[in-house]
């Protein structure tokens, strides 16, 4: 079995395990008794307000089916095509360090070769699955930014050298800014976490002193 296939299987297995762990985590946060809020305590503490929920919904749950399909296609295009770049780096990190990292005059070139390889490999899986997609987009954005700088430093503004890097860079930055869309693990998890409880309005009214009060009306008052 080739090294690149082993790396691909390992990264896919790790990404799937992370996805399942987040699903189990969100499920375990469900209320155990009737009337309890389905929003976990940590989310209520740092993101339970209406403003934070609105921000999460705007980023992860973008309106429009076509927009979500477009983001899904962009995630898959970048994620699937970037996997082999990470595989190639990790298959021979010393060669990549000597060829590319050394030209940047960075310390510990072998370390940065491994960092670039794992960033592209794991970041590609995270983007493809739509799980922790901002981190995946940020990882690919970082490596593509360094790659663009390296190409400009060694070959100048050569369009034939830069075009692929710029496409990956532009796509990853777009996903970082726009979010993964509804058709993603992130979208499903966030939709469940920010779902308001059915009795939230009643609980809010009671906390503000707006609970219903029974008032007796005597027969003299009716007349």
LINBEL-V538720 format. One record per residue. RES is the residue in one letter. OMEGA is omega in radians with two decimals (* if undefined). Layout:
<<RES & OMEGA> <RES & OMEGA>>
This chain:
<<X & -3.08> <X & -3.14> <X & -3.13> <X & 3.11> <X & 3.09> <X & 3.13> <X & 3.13> <X & 3.13> <X & -3.13> <X & -3.12> <X & 3.09> <X & 3.11> <X & 3.13> <X & 3.13> <X & 3.11> <X & 3.11> <X & 3.10> <X & 3.13> <X & 3.13> <X & 3.14> <X & 3.12> <X & 3.10> <X & 3.11> <X & 3.13> <X & 3.14> <X & 3.11> <X & -3.12> <X & 3.13> <X & -3.14> <X & -3.09> <X & 3.12> <X & 3.13> <X & -3.10> <X & 3.10> <X & -3.14> <X & -3.11> <X & 3.11> <X & 3.14> <X & -3.13> <X & -3.09> <X & -3.12> <X & 3.11> <X & 3.10> <X & -3.10> <X & -3.04> <X & -3.09> <X & -3.08> <X & -3.12> <X & -3.13> <X & -3.12> <X & 3.13> <X & 3.10> <X & 3.13> <X & 3.13> <X & 3.11> <X & 3.14> <X & -3.13> <X & -3.09> <X & -3.04> <X & -3.05> <X & -3.10> <X & -3.11> <X & 3.07> <X & -3.14> <X & -3.13> <X & 3.11> <X & 3.13> <X & 3.09> <X & 3.10> <X & 3.11> <X & 3.09> <X & 3.12> <X & 3.12> <X & 3.10> <X & -3.12> <X & -3.13> <X & -3.12> <X & -3.08> <X & -3.09> <X & -3.10> <X & -3.11> <X & -3.06> <X & -3.05> <X & 3.07> <X & 3.07> <X & 3.11> <X & -3.12> <X & 3.12> <X & -3.08> <X & 3.09> <X & 3.09> <X & -3.07> <X & -3.13> <X & 3.12> <X & 3.10> <X & 3.12> <X & -3.12> <X & -3.04> <X & -3.00> <X & -3.04> <X & -3.11> <X & -3.13> <X & 3.10> <X & 3.12> <X & 3.09> <X & 3.05> <X & 3.11> <X & -3.09> <X & 3.14> <X & 3.10> <X & -3.13> <X & 3.06> <X & 3.08> <X & -3.14> <X & 3.13> <X & -3.12> <X & -3.14> <X & 3.09> <X & 3.14> <X & -3.08> <X & -3.11> <X & 3.11> <X & 3.11> <X & 3.11> <X & 3.14> <X & 3.10> <X & -3.11> <X & 3.13> <X & -3.03> <X & 3.14> <X & -3.03> <X & -3.04> <X & 3.07> <X & 3.10> <X & 3.09> <X & 3.12> <X & 3.13> <X & 3.13> <X & -3.13> <X & 3.08> <X & 3.14> <X & -3.12> <X & 3.14> <X & 3.07> <X & 3.10> <X & 3.12> <X & 3.11> <X & 3.12> <X & -3.14> <X & 3.13> <X & 3.12> <X & -3.12> <X & -3.04> <X & -3.05> <X & -3.11> <X & -3.12> <X & 3.13> <X & -3.04> <X & -3.10> <X & 3.09> <X & -3.02> <X & -2.93> <X & -3.11> <X & 3.13> <X & -3.13> <X & 3.10> <X & 3.09> <X & -3.12> <X & 3.13> <X & 3.13> <X & -3.14> <X & 3.08> <X & 3.10> <X & 3.11> <X & 3.11> <X & -3.12> <X & -3.02> <X & -3.08> <X & -3.05> <X & -3.05> <X & -3.10> <X & -3.09> <X & -3.09> <X & 3.04> <X & 3.13> <X & -3.14> <X & -3.13> <X & -3.11> <X & -3.12> <X & 3.12> <X & 3.13> <X & -3.09> <X & -3.06> <X & 3.13> <X & -3.11> <X & 3.10> <X & -3.08> <X & -3.10> <X & -3.09> <X & -3.12> <X & 3.13> <X & 3.12> <X & 3.12> <X & 3.12> <X & 3.11> <X & -3.14> <X & 3.14> <X & 3.13> <X & -3.11> <X & 3.14> <X & -3.13> <X & -3.12> <X & 3.12> <X & -3.13> <X & 3.11> <X & 3.12> <X & -3.11> <X & -3.11> <X & 3.11> <X & 3.14> <X & 3.13> <X & 3.12> <X & *>>
